[in-house]
Amino acid sequence: TARAQPDLKVRPEVPCWVEAFREWLLITKQMPYPVPEQNFTDLAAEFLSSSRNTMRLFNGDWGTTGYLYNGTSLYTRLRMRLNVLQTAETARLEDEFELWDKFVKETNEKAPPGLKMIMVSPQWTRKDVEVGILNSTIQ
């Protein structure tokens, strides 16, 4: 996992919904994670609807075709916060991006068909824009 790789600098105090789901399963249902595939959708929907706080924290992190996590799964979003200043210079962000890009590519190589990870971050977008501007002014 990303959190297990110190060079990716994932901050421990910000859980993604899957980590919170795993903890909820152990405490509330006395069940280990991962759960059997046939139980996943119902249990995940129950967790994500279990409290106002849970709904607020993880709102939009799992998209389905139906209301309140019913229907077919469309996507899941795993949010993480990195221990990198948001105002870090482009060169620093480029180094961090390369580490994450490698992690995503390696993870996607192991993923089952139809299940791929993408990286989305305002900081990566800012880095790309700044690099583009720098490259265009140098040429």
C-alpha positions as CSV (number, residue, x, y, z in Angstrom):
1,T,0.0,0.0,0.0
2,A,1.0,3.6,-0.4
3,R,1.0,4.2,3.4
4,A,3.5,1.4,3.8
5,Q,6.1,3.1,1.6
6,P,7.8,5.9,3.6
7,D,9.1,7.6,0.4
8,L,5.5,8.3,-0.6
9,K,5.1,10.5,2.5
10,V,1.4,9.6,3.2
11,R,0.4,11.3,6.5
12,P,-1.0,8.8,9.0
13,E,-3.7,11.0,10.6
14,V,-5.8,11.2,7.5
15,P,-7.5,7.8,6.7
16,C,-8.9,6.9,3.4
17,W,-12.4,5.3,3.4
18,V,-11.1,1.8,2.9
19,E,-8.9,2.0,6.0
20,A,-11.9,3.4,8.0
21,F,-14.0,0.6,6.6
22,R,-11.5,-2.1,7.7
23,E,-11.5,-0.7,11.2
24,W,-15.3,-0.5,11.3
25,L,-15.6,-4.1,10.2
26,L,-13.3,-5.2,13.0
27,I,-15.1,-3.2,15.7
28,T,-18.7,-3.3,14.6
29,K,-19.0,-6.6,12.8
30,Q,-16.0,-8.5,14.2
31,M,-15.1,-9.3,10.6
32,P,-11.6,-9.3,9.0
33,Y,-10.8,-7.4,5.9
34,P,-11.0,-8.1,3.0
35,V,-14.5,-9.4,3.1
36,P,-15.9,-12.0,0.7
37,E,-16.7,-10.4,-2.7
38,Q,-20.4,-11.2,-2.4
39,N,-20.7,-9.3,0.9
40,F,-18.5,-6.3,-0.1
41,T,-21.2,-4.0,-1.7
42,D,-23.7,-4.4,1.2
43,L,-21.1,-4.0,3.9
44,A,-19.4,-1.0,2.3
45,A,-22.8,0.7,1.7
46,E,-23.7,0.1,5.3
47,F,-20.4,1.5,6.5
48,L,-20.6,4.6,4.3
49,S,-24.2,5.3,5.5
50,S,-23.5,4.4,9.1
51,S,-23.3,7.9,10.6
52,R,-23.4,11.6,9.6
53,N,-19.7,11.9,10.3
54,T,-18.8,8.9,8.1
55,M,-21.0,10.3,5.3
56,R,-19.4,13.8,5.7
57,L,-15.8,12.4,5.8
58,F,-16.1,10.1,2.8
59,N,-18.8,11.8,0.7
60,G,-18.3,11.0,-2.9
61,D,-15.5,8.5,-2.3
62,W,-17.5,5.6,-3.8
63,G,-19.8,6.2,-6.8
64,T,-22.6,3.9,-7.8
65,T,-25.4,4.0,-10.3
66,G,-28.0,4.2,-7.6
67,Y,-28.8,6.4,-4.6
68,L,-27.0,5.7,-1.3
69,Y,-24.5,3.3,-2.8
70,N,-27.1,1.0,-4.5
71,G,-26.5,-0.3,-8.0
72,T,-23.4,-0.9,-9.9
73,S,-20.1,0.5,-8.7
74,L,-18.7,3.2,-11.0
75,Y,-15.6,4.3,-9.1
76,T,-13.9,4.7,-5.8
77,R,-11.7,7.5,-4.6
78,L,-9.0,7.0,-2.1
79,R,-7.9,10.4,-0.7
80,M,-4.6,10.8,1.1
81,R,-2.7,13.7,2.4
82,L,1.1,13.9,1.8
83,N,3.7,15.3,4.0
84,V,4.8,17.8,1.4
85,L,4.2,21.6,1.5
86,Q,1.4,22.7,-0.8
87,T,3.6,25.7,-1.7
88,A,6.6,23.4,-2.5
89,E,8.6,24.5,-5.5
90,T,8.2,22.8,-8.9
91,A,11.4,20.8,-8.7
92,R,10.4,19.3,-5.4
93,L,6.9,18.5,-6.7
94,E,8.5,16.9,-9.7
95,D,10.5,14.5,-7.5
96,E,7.4,13.6,-5.5
97,F,5.3,13.1,-8.6
98,E,7.9,10.7,-10.1
99,L,7.7,8.5,-7.0
100,W,3.9,8.5,-7.1
101,D,3.9,7.9,-10.9
102,K,6.1,4.8,-10.4
103,F,3.8,3.6,-7.6
104,V,0.7,4.0,-9.7
105,K,2.3,2.2,-12.7
106,E,3.4,-0.7,-10.6
107,T,0.0,-1.0,-8.9
108,N,-1.8,-0.9,-12.2
109,E,0.4,-3.7,-13.6
110,K,-0.9,-5.9,-10.8
111,A,-4.5,-4.8,-11.0
112,P,-7.3,-7.0,-12.4
113,P,-8.7,-6.1,-15.8
114,G,-10.9,-3.0,-15.7
115,L,-9.5,-1.8,-12.3
116,K,-6.9,0.9,-12.7
117,M,-5.7,3.7,-10.5
118,I,-5.2,7.3,-11.6
119,M,-3.6,10.1,-9.7
120,V,-5.4,13.4,-9.4
121,S,-4.1,16.3,-7.4
122,P,-4.2,20.1,-7.6
123,Q,-0.5,20.1,-6.8
124,W,0.4,17.8,-9.7
125,T,-1.7,20.0,-12.0
126,R,0.1,23.1,-10.7
127,K,3.4,21.4,-11.3
128,D,2.5,20.5,-14.9
129,V,1.4,24.0,-15.7
130,E,4.6,25.5,-14.2
131,V,6.8,23.0,-16.1
132,G,4.8,23.8,-19.3
133,I,5.3,27.6,-18.8
134,L,9.0,27.1,-18.0
135,N,9.6,24.9,-21.1
136,S,7.7,27.3,-23.4
137,T,9.8,30.3,-22.2
138,I,13.1,28.5,-22.6
139,Q,12.4,27.5,-26.2
